Amino acid sequence: MRYAARRDATDGLIGDALRKAGFTVHDYAGNGGVPDRLVSRPLPDGVLWVCWVEIKVEKGKLRPSQERVQAIFEPRGEFDVARDPEATVRELMERYMMAIKPEQYR
């Protein structure tokens, strides 16, 4: 089944909020099953932390292709369904902070 390439209503707000929080946001929307965004930020040791983000409206559902990507990356903490800018920043910041090893804190 083919889906029309369209952006969810919260798309721009979520991307802007993530950039303001210090994340780099790479746009992959409309690439057939690939999540909408790849969000990244360097960890203190220089390793790049990444998380795939699928942007949905409040009651939006994942397509089967998106569920397959979710099944791969969510157990690793590298997938998030974003519905609200503030909640998304909070969730990704928590995941980012959990990726920092204790010895990297100064």
Secondary structure, 3 states (H helix, E strand, C coil): CCCCCCCCCCHHHHHHHHHHCCCEEEECCCCCCCCCEEEEEECCCCCEEEEEEEECCCCCCCCHHHHHHHHHHHHHCCEEEECCHHHHHHHHHHHHHHHCCHHHCC
